[in-house]
Amino acid sequence: MAHALMTLARERGPDKSFCPSEAARAVAQDWRPLMDDVRRVAATLPLSATQGGEPVDPETAKGPIRLSLAP
C-alpha cells in the first residue's frame, strides 16, 4: 500500500493531489475494504492530507480527503 501511495504522489508531483481510493484500486479489485488501511498507511508517509483545502489527519478525518506529497 505504501508503494502504491508514494507512486501516485510522485507521478502527480508536489502541486497535485489524489484520492486515497486510487491507491486502493491499484492494489485490489475489491478496494473499498482497504480504505481504513490506506488512510492508516498514508499517515506514516511523507504525504499531506487535506479536506476542503484544509490540512487534516488522514486517520481521523471523516469523509473524502485528498493526498499529496508533503512540502
Order of alpha helices (4+ residues) and beta strands (2+ residues): alpha-alpha-alpha-beta-beta-beta
